[in-house]
Amino acid sequence: MSENKTLIEVKNLKKYFKVGRNAVLKAVDDISFELKRGETFGLVGESGCGKTTCGRTVLGLYPATGGEVLYEGIDIHSLNGKEKKSFTRKAQIIFQDPYASLNPRMTVGNIIGEGIEIHNLHTGQEKTDRIYKLLELVGLNKEHASRFSHEFSGGQRQRIGIARALAIEPEFIVCDEPISALDVSIQAQVVNLLIKLQKELGLTYLFIAHDLSMVKHISDRVGVMYLGTMVELAASGELYEEPLHPYTQALLSAIPVPDPKIAKARQRIMLEGEVPSPINPKPGCRFAPRCRYAKTICREENPELLEVKPGHFVACHIVK
């Protein structure tokens, strides 16, 4: 496996939604990043910042308003018919809600086997054996294949969702907040399972999450989104040790620390001011109304995402 080879390039991606006669919600507004084969790219930010919309647009579940998503050099939004079907076999998604994402009228075996049938990968006993193998791979057993999703706990349902995503042997998986709906005691188990599967199967992940400590644990690189824009992007270790954008600094200051002495000595950065609307946003940095360092230029010009250190990108007029 070549870890340095680029698998996906996202170039100036935009996804807008019309919400009125003259109103446009800019959910994803001109963001760029790339994913190396075999890595995990974490995507973090507050609720409503566009993380999930970005992931679904990268997969082609939403049509892009502008920009490109290049998968091995081919724009996935230009595909149709057999080419589109071929791409869907390479790229899958694990949904956030394990309760809503599984069909309650289908058995677990049918849920996992649906993709195998659509892509004509296996039939008969071969298909059954494949389903059993997938269940064992995610920590369940073959007896679970005949049950329905309501008979399982949240953690078990998410394991079923993971098995469904793996059924057609994809290379790339969007993990759309796969642990946010689970108990804290189960979250680490699911994340460790994802790490184990990545090592065994050579998977590439786009890992979307709110839990910043968990993102640090699983991700090689991390991108920080704010109101549809990418404000900072760096290697995981560097981002957490030396955040440069004021928004990233505020986010990381909110991570709980298990040591009471360290927690007491830390300074929490409290964000003040109104969160701007993503509908017809005004010119300038979208974080400016809440930024304690904001200057006149911040309210007039949109900052570009620039490389301020090797591999460390920041969109901020203040950071040089």
C-alpha positions in Angstrom: 0.0 0.0 0.0 1.4 3.4 -1.0 0.4 5.8 1.8 1.9 8.8 0.0 -0.2 8.5 -3.1 -3.1 10.9 -3.3 -6.5 9.1 -3.5 -8.9 12.0 -3.4 -8.4 15.7 -4.3 -11.2 18.2 -3.3 -10.7 21.4 -5.2 -12.7 24.6 -4.4 -15.8 22.5 -3.5 -19.0 24.4 -3.1 -22.5 23.1 -2.1 -25.3 25.7 -1.9 -29.0 25.3 -1.1 -31.7 27.7 -2.1 -33.8 28.5 0.9 -35.9 31.3 -0.5 -36.5 33.3 -3.6 -33.2 35.3 -3.2 -31.6 33.4 -0.3 -28.8 30.9 -0.7 -27.4 28.8 2.2 -23.7 28.3 1.6 -23.2 25.0 3.4 -19.8 24.3 1.9 -18.1 27.3 0.4 -14.9 26.9 -1.6 -12.9 24.4 0.4 -9.9 22.3 -0.8 -8.1 19.4 0.7 -6.7 16.0 -0.3 -6.7 12.5 1.2 -3.7 10.2 0.9 -4.3 6.5 0.3 -4.5 4.7 3.6 -4.8 7.8 5.9 -7.5 9.1 8.1 -8.5 12.8 7.5 -10.4 14.2 10.4 -13.0 16.9 9.8 -14.2 18.9 12.8 -16.2 22.0 13.7 -19.4 23.1 15.4 -22.8 21.8 14.5 -24.0 23.4 11.3 -20.5 24.2 9.9 -21.0 21.9 6.9 -19.0 18.8 7.8 -21.7 16.3 6.9 -22.7 18.2 3.8 -19.0 18.2 2.7 -18.7 14.4 3.3 -21.9 13.6 1.3 -20.8 15.9 -1.5 -17.4 14.3 -1.7 -19.2 10.9 -2.0 -21.5 12.3 -4.7 -24.7 11.9 -2.6 -25.2 15.6 -3.1 -24.4 17.3 -6.5 -21.7 19.9 -6.2 -22.6 23.5 -6.8 -19.0 24.2 -7.9 -15.5 22.8 -7.7 -14.2 19.3 -8.2 -13.9 16.0 -6.3 -11.1 14.0 -8.1 -11.0 10.3 -7.2 -7.7 9.0 -8.7 -7.8 11.9 -11.0 -11.4 11.6 -12.2 -14.1 14.0 -11.2 -16.8 11.9 -9.5 -19.5 14.6 -10.3 -19.0 14.0 -14.0 -19.8 10.3 -13.7 -23.1 8.6 -14.6 -24.4 5.1 -15.4 -21.9 2.3 -15.1 -19.1 4.7 -14.1 -21.1 6.0 -11.2 -21.9 2.5 -10.1 -18.3 1.5 -10.3 -17.3 4.5 -8.1 -20.0 3.6 -5.5 -18.3 0.3 -5.0 -15.0 2.0 -4.1 -16.6 4.6 -1.8 -19.1 4.0 1.0 -20.5 5.8 4.1 -21.1 4.9 7.7 -24.0 7.0 8.9 -24.3 8.9 12.2 -27.5 7.4 13.5 -27.4 3.6 13.7 -31.1 3.6 14.7 -32.4 5.4 11.6 -29.9 4.1 9.0 -30.9 0.5 9.1 -34.1 -0.8 7.5 -36.3 -2.2 10.3 -38.1 -4.5 7.9 -35.0 -6.3 6.7 -32.9 -8.9 8.5 -29.3 -8.1 9.2 -28.2 -10.6 6.6 -30.3 -8.8 4.0 -29.1 -5.4 5.0 -25.5 -6.4 4.6 -26.1 -8.5 1.5 -28.0 -5.8 -0.4 -24.9 -4.2 -1.8 -23.4 -7.6 -2.7 -26.5 -8.2 -4.8 -26.6 -4.8 -6.4 -22.9 -5.2 -7.6 -23.3 -8.9 -8.4 -20.3 -9.9 -6.3 -21.5 -13.2 -4.8 -24.6 -15.4 -5.0 -25.9 -18.4 -3.1 -23.6 -19.9 -0.5 -20.7 -17.6 -1.4 -22.9 -14.6 -0.5 -24.0 -16.2 2.8 -20.4 -17.0 3.7 -19.4 -13.4 2.9 -22.1 -12.0 5.2 -21.0 -14.4 8.0 -17.4 -13.3 7.5 -18.3 -9.6 7.7 -20.3 -10.1 10.9 -17.3 -11.8 12.5 -15.0 -9.1 11.2 -17.0 -6.4 13.1 -17.3 -8.4 16.3 -20.7 -10.1 15.8 -21.5 -13.7 14.9 -23.3 -15.5 12.1 -26.4 -16.1 14.2 -27.1 -12.4 14.1 -27.8 -12.5 10.4 -31.3 -13.7 10.9 -32.3 -11.1 13.4 -33.8 -7.6 12.8 -32.0 -4.3 13.7 -34.4 -3.5 16.6 -33.0 -6.5 18.5 -29.6 -4.9 18.9 -28.0 -2.2 21.0 -26.8 1.1 19.5 -23.2 -0.1 19.4 -24.2 -3.4 17.8 -26.2 -1.5 15.2 -23.3 0.6 14.3 -21.2 -2.5 13.8 -23.9 -3.7 11.4 -23.6 -0.4 9.6 -19.9 -0.8 9.4 -20.3 -4.4 8.0 -22.7 -3.0 5.4 -20.2 -0.4 4.3 -17.5 -3.1 4.0 -19.7 -5.6 2.1 -18.6 -4.5 -1.4 -14.9 -4.1 -0.5 -14.5 -0.3 -0.7 -11.3 1.6 -0.6 -12.7 4.9 0.9 -15.2 5.3 3.6 -16.8 8.5 4.9 -17.4 8.1 8.7 -20.1 10.6 9.3 -20.0 11.1 13.1 -20.2 7.3 13.6 -19.8 7.6 17.4 -21.9 10.6 18.4 -25.1 8.7 18.9 -23.4 6.0 21.1 -22.7 5.7 24.8 -19.3 6.9 25.9 -18.3 3.4 27.0 -19.0 2.1 23.4 -17.4 4.9 21.5 -13.8 3.8 22.1 -14.7 0.2 21.0 -16.1 1.4 17.7 -13.2 3.7 17.0 -10.7 1.0 17.8 -12.6 -1.3 15.5 -12.3 1.3 12.7 -8.6 1.5 13.3 -8.2 -2.2 13.2 -10.2 -2.6 10.0 -8.1 0.2 8.4 -4.9 -1.6 9.1 -6.2 -5.0 7.9 -8.0 -3.8 4.8 -6.0 -0.7 3.8 -8.9 1.7 4.0 -8.9 5.5 3.6 -11.2 7.4 6.0 -12.8 10.8 6.0 -13.7 10.9 9.7 -16.3 13.6 10.7 -16.8 14.1 14.4 -17.5 16.6 17.2 -15.3 14.8 19.8 -11.9 16.5 19.3 -10.1 14.0 21.6 -11.3 11.1 19.6 -10.4 12.8 16.3 -6.9 13.3 17.6 -6.7 9.5 18.5 -7.8 8.3 15.0 -6.7 11.0 12.5 -3.4 11.5 10.6 -4.4 15.0 9.5 -7.2 17.3 10.7 -9.2 20.0 8.9 -11.2 22.6 10.9 -14.4 24.0 9.4 -16.3 27.1 10.3 -19.6 28.1 8.6 -18.8 26.3 5.4 -15.1 27.3 5.1 -11.9 25.5 6.0 -10.0 27.7 8.5 -7.1 25.4 9.4 -5.5 22.2 8.2 -2.5 20.4 9.6 -1.1 17.1 10.8 -3.0 15.9 13.9 -0.2 16.2 16.4 0.8 19.7 15.2 -2.7 21.0 15.1 -3.4 19.9 18.7 0.0 21.1 20.0 0.2 24.4 18.2 -3.2 25.6 16.8 -2.8 28.9 15.0 -6.4 30.0 14.0 -8.3 31.7 16.9 -11.3 29.4 16.3 -9.2 26.3 16.5 -7.6 27.5 19.7 -11.0 28.1 21.2 -12.2 24.6 20.2 -9.2 22.8 21.6 -9.4 24.8 24.9 -12.8 23.2 25.5 -11.4 19.6 25.4 -11.8 18.0 28.9 -8.5 17.1 30.7 -8.6 14.1 33.1 -6.0 15.7 35.5 -7.8 18.2 37.8 -4.6 20.2 38.4 -3.9 20.7 34.7 -7.6 21.4 34.0 -7.7 24.1 36.7 -4.6 25.8 35.4 -5.8 25.8 31.8 -7.4 28.9 30.4 -10.7 28.3 28.6 -11.2 30.6 25.6 -14.8 31.7 25.6 -16.3 32.8 22.3 -18.6 35.8 22.4 -20.8 37.5 19.9 -23.4 36.2 17.4 -22.8 33.3 15.0 -23.2 34.8 11.5 -25.8 33.2 9.3 -24.6 31.0 6.4 -27.4 32.4 4.3 -26.1 35.1 2.0 -23.0 35.7 4.2 -21.4 39.1 4.3 -17.9 39.7 2.9 -14.9 39.1 5.1 -13.9 36.4 7.5 -16.9 34.6 8.9 -15.3 34.2 12.2 -14.6 37.9 12.6 -17.8 38.7 14.6 -16.6 36.3 17.4 -12.8 36.8 17.1 -11.0 38.9 19.8 -8.2 39.7 17.3 -10.4 40.9 14.4 -9.2 43.9 12.5 -10.9 46.0 9.8 -9.4 43.8 7.0 -11.1 40.8 8.6 -14.5 42.3 8.1 -13.8 43.3 4.5 -11.8 40.5 2.8 -12.1 36.8 2.9 -8.8 35.2 4.1 -7.2 32.6 1.8 -6.2 29.2 3.2 -2.4 29.6 3.0 0.5 27.3 4.0 2.2 29.2 6.9 4.4 26.2 7.8 5.2 23.0 5.9 1.9 21.1 5.8 0.1 23.6 8.0 -2.5 25.7 6.4 -4.5 28.6 8.0 -7.1 31.0 6.7 -6.5 34.1 8.8 -5.4 37.7 8.2 -3.7 37.8 11.6 -1.6 34.6 11.3 1.5 35.1 9.1 
